[in-house]
Amino acid sequence: MKLYKSFLCGLILFFSALSYADSSNTNQGSNSGNSKNNEKADHTCDGNWINPITDVCWQCLFPMSIGDTQVSQGSSSLPDTENPSNAIQQCPFPPPIFRRVGIAVGYWEPIAVTDVTRNPMCMVNLGGQKIGGLKRSKVGKATKTAIENTGVFYHTHWYQYPLISWLKLFSDDLCMQGGDFDIGYLSELDPMWNNDLLSIFVNPEAIIFGNPIAQAACIVDALAAEAYLPLNPLFWCAGGHGSVYPFTGAIRTEASGMNSSVLLSERMNFKLHRQGIITDTVPYNTAVCFSGQNPIVPKDRYRYHLVNPTADANNCYPYGRGVMRWQAGKEMPNSHKNYGHLIWRKRNCVVF
């Protein structure tokens, strides 16, 4: 029996190697005209696991509120959003109870982590591991010479990261995001992320806002995000980072790698809202009992901070706030442009 198993394993390995060699030769022949481009696109995959103690900005949980009364500002001066006016809420409940009375609370919770990378299937926040299985996927680029296009392309991954649930900071499961750490979205598997025309299916309004007048309005949003919070009515703007449209990994002109990584994290956030994957709570009486889908991301209810390549655990920033004030010293000149960000969301809920 042992001899039979050894023979079978050897046979499998032989045919696997033969198949790999054949596919390699085929790819080499079909891509001979692009060999130089492929060499340039062979970026290194690197990154670090997130330490939930030292790499997370715990002061970003604040401000906390009960009703519309702020009970803790924490050690930061981060701005807060609107909260329900009544501290006591009555929420529907299945019979025979029908109604439950609880206390409306508000706080900020970490919900997701994003990878932004030029290397397909490079899991930056999983220690820089690369997942195989795809024969070919579009490789990101970044060119800065005067004679070349200065556009860039990145892949983006979205991880579910319910840190509050792991730590059991609340006894009520309705007041925190549940679940396990999981990969929620891979742009390599989404053909719309690579194609501006295909992305029109999920963001048809991009045609309306792709003009100089609409983009000039983003100056106001950028100033608002720098001073306090972004403006939700200007939903097509990502503050000082640029435009959220189209929902692809392409950026026409890159100001910096950090800026591109934050912009693409915000684009992915908006895209997943549009596709009904992310839910939000609302800061209104009675409605605070529920959460639901929103096709337009409520920008003022999201924050972010850097976790890769260097964790910035002392600060977090509102959606759309520029990177100029914090990006210095966070990236080395020889960086391979692999980034990670922790995404925070405002949660209003009722504790029973």
N, C-alpha and C positions, 0 to 999 in steps of 0.2 A: 504493500500500500504506500509506504514512504517513497519507494522507488518510482511508483506511478505518479505521485504528487510532484516529485522533483522533475520528472520528465514533462509533465503537463505545464508546470511553471516555466520551465526552460523554453517550451514551445511557444507559450504566450509571449514571453520576452523577445524571442526571435522574430515573430511576426510583427510585434509592436515596433521593434527597431527597424524592420524592413519597411513598414508603413510610414514611419517617421522619416526615414531617408528618402522614400519616394515623394512624400509631400514636400520635403525640403527642396528636392531637386525641381519639383514642379513650381514651387513658389519662386525659386531662384531664376527659373527660365521666364516666368511670367512677369517678374518684377525687375528684370535686368536693366530696363530703361530708367528705373527709379532707385537704383542701388545707392547712389550718392545721397538722395533725399532721405532714404531709410537710415543711412548711417548718421545723418544729422539729427534724425528724429529719435535715435536710440537714447532716450534720457534715463537717468538713474532713478530708481524708486527708493525713497527713504522716508522716514517718519518715526514717530514715537507713540507708544501707548499712553493714554491719558491717565494720569494719577488723580483720582477723584478727591484727594486731600490737598495736594500741593498745586495742581494745575487748574483748579476750578476757582473762579472768583466768587466766593461765598457771600460777600457783601452785596452781590448782584441780586440776591433774594429780596432785598429791600427796595423801596418802602413796603411795609405791611400795613394793612388797614382792616378795620371792622366797620362795615357800612361805608360811609364816606369820611370816617374819622381815621386819621393816620395814627397808628399805635407805636410804630417803630420806623425810624428813618435809617437805622443802622449807622455805620461809620462812613457812609458815602452821601453824596448830595445828588444822586441820580434822580431824574424827573420821573413822576408817576403819571398814570393815565386816570381817566374817570372811573369812579366806583359807584355802586348802588347807593341811593340816598338813605335807604332804611337798613338798619343793622339786623332787624328781625324779618325773616322771610318765611312765607308759606309755600311749600312746593307740593305739586301733585304726587300721589303715591298710590300703588295698586291697592284694591280693597283687601281687607275691610278697613284699612286705615284712612285711605283717600287723601288726606292732607298731613304733611309733616312740617313742624316748625323748626327752623334752624337759624344759625347766625351767618350772615354774609361776610366772607373774608376775601381779601385780595392780597396776592403776593406774586413774585416772579419765579418761574421754575425753568430749569434746563430741560429741554425736550429733545434736542437733536444735535448731532455732530455732522459736519460736512467735510469731505475731502475735495480739494480742488487741485488737479494735477494734469500735466501734459502727457503722462505715461498711462496708457490704457490699463485698467484693472489694477492700478497701484493703490493699495489701501493704506493711505498715509497714517491714519489714526489707529491702524492695527499693527503698528510697529514697522511700517514700510513693506509689508508683505505684498506680493503680487499674485493675484489669482489667475490661474491659467484656464484654458478651455476654449478661448476664442481664437480662431485661426487668424483673424485680422480685424482690427478696429481702427478707426481714424485716430491718428497720432496728433497730439497737440503741437503747436509751433509757436515760436516767438522770434521775430526778426527785428533788428534795430538798425540795419545799415541804411544809408541814404537812398540806395537804388532799389531796395526791396520794400515790399508792403509791410507796414508796421503793425498789421493785424495779428491777433493771437487766437488760439483755440485751446480750451481746457475741457477735460472731463470732470464731472461733479458727482459725488456720491452722498447720499443722505442716510444717516444711521439714526434709528430710534434710540434715545438715550434717557430713559426715565429715572434719573438719579434720585429724585425726591422719593419715589416709590421704593427704591432699594433701601434707602435709609429709614423709611417708615416715619417721616417727620410728622405725618398726619395719620390719624387712625381711620379716617373716612376715605375710602377708595375713590369716592366721587370728587374729591378735592385734590386730585393729583393724577398725572398721567401714569397709567399702569403699563404692564407688559414687561418684556425683556429687552436687553440690548440686542439689536437686530439690524441688518442691512435693509433699509427700506426702499432704496432706489439707486439704480446704476445707470448713468447716462449712456454707457457703452451699449446697452440693450435697447435704447430708445432711438429709432432712426430720426425722429424729429429734432433731437439735440444736435445733430450734425447738419441739418438742412434748414435754412431760413424759410424756404417756401413751404415745406411740410409743417413747420411750426405754426403756420397761419391757421391750421385747424384748431389749435388751442388758444391762440391769441389773435383773432381776426382784427381786433381793434388796433393792432400795431400799425396798420395801414393809415389810420387816421392820425396817430400821434407821431408818425415818422416824418415830421416837417420841422423847419427851423423855429417856427413860432411856438409850437408845443414844447420843443426842447428848451427854448429860452425860458419857459416858465419854471423849469427845473432849478434855475438859479434861486428862486424864492424858496423852493423846497430845501435846497442845500443850506441856505442861510438859517431856515427854521430848525433843521436838524442840528446844526452847529450850536445854535443858541438854546434850544430846548428839545422839541420833538418834531419829527417829520409831519407833513401835512397830508392827511388821508385823501382829501379831494384830488390831489395831484398824484394819483395812483400809478401813473406811467413813469414816474421819476423815482430814482433811487438816491436822492439827495446829492451829495458830492461825489458819488461813485459813477454816475452816468444814468443811462436809460435801462429800464428793466426789459424792454423789448429789443429784439425778439427773444423768445424762450429757448435760446441755443447757447452753446459754449463759445460762440464767436464774439470777439470784441474788436471793433474796427481799429482803434488806437489804444495802446496800453500806456497808461501813465506810470504804473508800477505794478509789480507782481502782487503786492499786498492789496492794492486797490482792486485789481481784477479778481482776486480770490474772494473778497467781500462781496463785490457786485454779483458774481456768479452764485454765491451762497444765497443772496437775496433773490436772484432770478429763480433759483430752484425752489425757494420757499413759495414764491408767487405761483410758479408752475404747479406745484403740488396742491396749493389751494385751488387753483383752477380745475384740477383733475379730481377734486373731492377727497384727497387723501389726508389732508390736515384739517382738523376741526378747531374751532375757537369758542371761547366763552364770551359773554357780553356783559357790560357793566350796568344793567338796568334791572329795576325791581321785577320780580317774578321770572323774567327771562334769564336771570342769573342762575336759575335752577337747571338750565340746560346748556348743552353745547351743540354746535352744528357747523355745517360747511359754509364757507364764504368764498365765492369765486374771485373776490378781490381781497388781497391780503390787507389786514388792518395794520398799517406800518408802525403806528405809534405803540403797538402792543408787542413789539419784538426788539430784542437787543442781541448783541454778539460780542464775543471776545476771542482772541487768538489762542490756539492750543498747539499748533504746529506751524513752523519748525521750532519756535520758542513759545512756551506758555506765558501768557500775560495774565496772571492770576490776580492782579491788583486793580484792574479796571475792566469795565465793559461799556459799550457804546450803543446809543440808539440806532435803529435802522436808518441808513442814509448818512450817518455822520462820517466825515472824511477820515482818512488814515494819516493825514499829515502830522497830527499831534502825537501819534504813538508808534509809527512804523520804524522810526530811527532805531537802529541797533537790533532789530528783530530778524534781520535777514542778512546773511553773508553774501559778499559779491559773487562767490562761486556756487550760489544756491541752485538746486535743480528744479526750483519752482514747484515744490510740493507743499501744500498748505492745509491747515485744518482749523475750523472755527466751531466754537460751542454756541448754539443758538438758544436764547432765553425767550420765554413767552409769558405775558401777563395772564394770570388765571384769577378769575372771579368765580367763586363757588359758594355753596352753602354747606356748613358743617352741622351735622345733626347730633 
